[in-house]
Amino acid sequence: MTKKCTLAELEPGMILDRTVFTDNGTTLMDAGTVLTEHHIHILESRFRDGFLSFFVHGTAVDDELQAALQGNLKIEPDHGIIDPTYEGLYNEVMEQMRLLFEQGRQTGILDLEIIGTFLADKKLDDLCDGARAVAQIHTMKREGDPILHHCLHVAVLAGLMGRWLRWPRAARERLLLAGLLHDVGKIRVPREILYKKGALNGQEKAEMEKHPKFGYEMLINSGLKNETDILSGVLQHHEFLDGSGYPDKLKSDKIYTYGRILAILDAYDTMAMEYGSHQRSPFEIFDVISSELMAGRMDAEYGVLFIKNVCHALVGTWVRLTDGQRAKIVYIDQSRTSSLPIVETEHGDFWDIATKKDVKILEILSGDALA
């Protein structure tokens, strides 16, 4: 089936349905070309602003599904298990963040030198490794300050979004930093409110909802007044397109790109945090975000792209089903935000979760759970 894609949506394996021409009318790529990373790089260099639409058909997706069902799909082994190298790198970055936030709590100003190291030493960028990064968000224990973990997770998701959008490095780095600092204003919220167990009362909720402005003011005072993108992301990550968000109840035309993106990433990681006896599965979270997209509260373009790419990253991860079995995700139809995966159970059976009304995915499994 032919569909229209933007430049950012092109993927290796898609097949051009129509010939792509240059501005002067010469043929750049013929219809029938099976896109590779090299082809996509050529298109990116030619049409850098991304305004062009491409008509493709995706028989490669059908081939992938058949390969999965026949057991021929090559999957990276157990990339959903905690990676000690990744965990060590994560802990190093967490220590840098702890120092940054603690100094900010004491002085009201953030150390730009520490912020610079996040980009200079590439450790934070190295954490933005699609398959591993998504799995770690759902499986890694959040010991210590949950706000630091949340900020780091949103930063990692922001780094991934920058790649999925195929933004240039400078824009990706600004989005990553906006994710890292999006909740820094919470260090000015009284601890008894910030860490309160249970629901906040009206006065406490009003105080909590000041944190975007607290963070914005802190960045201004720290010498980042010219970083408009980062500032807008920090200030607007709780705004919704219908005007129901905070702190300023802005509507769609007033909410900048970074605020639109961070609203989705912040919501995803907040819902991924542990609750009850298990963590929410990504597919539970997709349902909530999809509802927000349909209701016009969150940006549909960025939301669909995010869900699609997280689905791609989840292929190969191990999950626990509600009947107690363990299974590996082998295929997800990425054309719909509400898609459920096909899994291979530990007993070698292939199940389409969408048709198994009595079985759902409960959680992503960690290495300890697979031992």
N, C-alpha and C positions, 0 to 999 in steps of 0.2 A: 504494500500500500504506500502510495506517495504521500509525503508530508513536507511541510515547509519548515525549515530550521534557520535560526540565526547563526552567525559565525560561532558564537560561544557554545552552541548546542551540538556542533559537529563532533563526531567521534570516529575513531578508526573502525573500519568495518562497514560504515554506511556507504551506500552506492549512489552516485550522482544520477538523478533521473533526467536532468537536463544539462546541456552543455553550458559551461561558464565562460563568458567572454570578457576580454579586457575593455577598457574605456574606448579604445580605438577600433573595436570590433573584431579583433583577432581571437582565436580560440585559446583559452588558458587551460581548460580541462574538458575532456570529452564526456558526454553522457555515458554511463556504464562504468566510469572509473570507481574502483573500490578504494575508498579513502584510507590512507595511512597517516601516521603522525607527520611524515614529510609533506604529504599533500596539504594537510591542514595548516602547517607552518607557511607554506607558499601562499595559501589563501589569506592567512593572517597578515602576512607582509604586504600583500596586494590591497587588501581591504581592511586596513588597520582600524578604521573607525567602527567597523562591525555593523554598518547599516544594511548590508546586503542580505537578502534571503536566499537560501539554497533549497532546491527541491531534491529530496533523496528518498530512496526506499530502503527498508531495513531487513532484507532477507537474511542478513548476518545474525539478526536477533533470533529468527526462527531456527537457524542452524545451531545457535548457542543452546536454545531450549532442547533441541533434539539431542545434542551432544550431552547435555546434562542428564537427560532421562536415560541415555544409553551408557552413562558412566564414563563418557569420554572427555568430559570437560576438564581441562587442566586448571586446578585450583591450588593456590599457594597453601602448603600444608599448615593448618592450625594457626593462621595469622590472627585469630581471635584470642589466642592465649597471651597472657601477660609476657611481654618481652623484657628480660632483665636489663638489656642495654637501653631500651626505651624508658623503662622505669627509672633507671639511674639518671638519665638525661633530664627527665621530668622533675626529679627531686632536686637536681642542681638549679633548674630554672625556678622552682618553687622557693628555694632559699634566697635567690636574688629578689624575688617578689616580696618575700617576707620582710627583707631589709628595706625595700622601697616603700612598702605600705607602712611599716613601723615608723620610719623617719617622717613620712607624711602625717601620720597620726600625731607625732610629737611637735612638728614644726608648722604643719599646714602647707608645706611646700614639698614638691616631689623633686628628687635628685635627677637632673637631666643626664648626668653621667651614667647612672645606673640604667636609665631608660635606653641610652645609647648602646650599652653593652648587649641589650637584648637583640639588637640588630647586628652589631659588629661581630659577635662571636658565633652567630648563626645557630645557636642551640635551639632557640624558639622556633626558627624556621625548620629545623630538622625534626621537630615534634609534629610538624604538619604533614605527616605521612598517611595518606588517605585511609587505607585498610586498617593499619595498626592504630591510627589516631582515633577513629570512630569506635573501634572495639575497646580501647583503653578507657574512653569516657564512660562506657557502660560497665566495665569490669574492675577498674582500679579502685582500691579503697581510698576514701577521702579522709585521711587522718589529719588532724590539726584543723586549722581555720577553714571552714567550708567556703568562705568568700574568696579566699585565695585560689582554691581549687576551681571554683566556678569561673573566676576571671581568666585563669589559665586555659580552661576548657573552651571558653568563648573565644579566646585569642587563637587557639588551635583551629577551631571551626572557621574563624575569620580568615586565617591563613589558607585553609582549604578553599573557601569561597573565592578568594582572590585568584587562586589557580583555576578553579572551575569556570570563572568568568573570563579567564585568560587576560587579566589585567597586567599592565607592565609592572615591573618589580617595585618601583616607588609607590604606586597606588596600593599594591598588595601589602607592603610594609606598613603604610598608614592605616589600612583597615585592620591589620593584625594588632597594631598598637592601640587602636580604638577599642578593640575587643579586650585587650589586656587591662585597659584602664577604665572600662565602661562603668564598673561599680566602685571605683576608688572613693567616690563620695560617701560611701557607707561608713568609712572610718570616722566621719563626723556625726554619725547617728549614735545616740546613746546605746551602750552595750546591752542594757536591760531590754531595750526594744529590738535591737539587732538580733539577739540570740534568744529571744523569748520563745518558749514552747507554747504552741497553740496559737489561736487567732489573735490578731491585734485589735484593740478597740479603736474607735474613731480617731481619737487624738494621736494615738501611737501610729496608726496608718498614715495620717497626715504628715507626721514627722518623717516616717520612712520614705514617703513619696517626694521628699526634698532632696534625696540623694543624687539624682541627676544634676540638679543645679549646684549642689555642693561640689561634685566632681568637676563640673564645668568651671566653677570659680577657682578651684584648686589648680587646674591646668593653666588658666589665665595667669594666676599669681606665680606659677612656676616657669613662666617664660614661653608658653606655647600659644600665645594669643594669635599667632599667624597660621596656626595649623587648623584651618577651618573645617576640614573633613573630620579630623579626630574630634574636635570640639563638638561638631554636630552629632557625631555618633554617640558620644558620652551623654550629651544633653537630651537626645531624642530617642534613646533606645527603648523607652516605655510609651512612646506615642503610637497611636493607631490611626489608620487612614480615615476612619469614620469620626475622628475627634473625641473618642472615648478614653484616650490614654492620658498620661501625665508626664511632665508637670504643667504643660501649657495647653493641653487639649487641642493640639494642632491637627489640622486636616491634611489630606493627601498632598496638595500642592505646596504645603509649607514644610513638609518633612523631607529632609535630604537623603541621599542615597545611603550613606553610612548608617543613619538612624533606621531606615527601612530594613537593611540587612541585619543589623545587630538585634532588632526586635525579634527576628526569627531565631537567631542563634541563641540569644538569651533565653527565650522560651523553651527551646529544645533542651538545653542543658539543665535548666531548672526542673523540667519534667523528668529528666534522666536521673536526677538525684535519688538516692535510695529512699524507699518508703516501705513501711510494713515489713514483710518478711522477704521481699525481693525487690529488684529494680524494675521499673517499667521497661517493657520492650520497646524498641524503636517504632514498631508498628502501631502500638498504642498512641505514641506521641505523634506519629504521622496523621492519625485520625483527627487529633485535636487541631494540629496546624492546618490540615486540609479544611476543617470547618471554619477556621479563622480566615483562610484565603477565600472560601466561598462566600463568607459573610462580608467580605470587603474590608476587613480590619487589618489584615497583613498584605504585603505586596505579593501578588500572585506570580509575577515573573521570577522574582528571587526565591520565593517559596517553592515553586515547582522545580527550579534548578537545584535547590538544596536537597529536597527529598529524593530526586532522581539520582543525584551523585552519592548520597549517603546509602541508598539502596545498592548501588554498584559496589561501594566499599564493603557492604555487609556480606556479599557473596563469598562463601568459604568460611564464615564464622560458625561456631558451634552455639547451639541454643538448647534450652530446656523447654519441653512442651508441658502443657497443663496435665497430661496423663503421666508425667514423671519421666518419660523417655528423653534421651539426648538425641540431637539430630544436627546435621550440617546443612546450612543454606546452600543450595546449588544453583538456583535461578530465581530472579525477580523480574517481572515485566515492568520496565521502567517508564512505560508510556502513560501510566496512570498513578496518581499520587496515593491512591487507596489500595494499590496492589499488595497482595500477600505472597510470600515466597513458596517455591517448591523445595522441599527438604528431603534429604536422605537420612533415614533413622539409623540408629546404631545397629539395627538388625538388618540393614540393607534394603529397606522398603522406601520407595519414593512416594511422598505424599504432597498433594497440592493443598496447602493449608486453607485456601479459599473455599475448597469444597468439603473440608473436614469440620463440620459444624460443631462437633463435640471436642475438638482439639484446637488449642491456640498456642502461640509462642508466648512463654512466660517471661523469659529473660535471656540475655546473652550470657554465656558461660565464661568464667575465668579459668585459668590454668589449674587452680586448686580444685575447682568443681569437676574438672576433667580427669584429675589424677585417680 
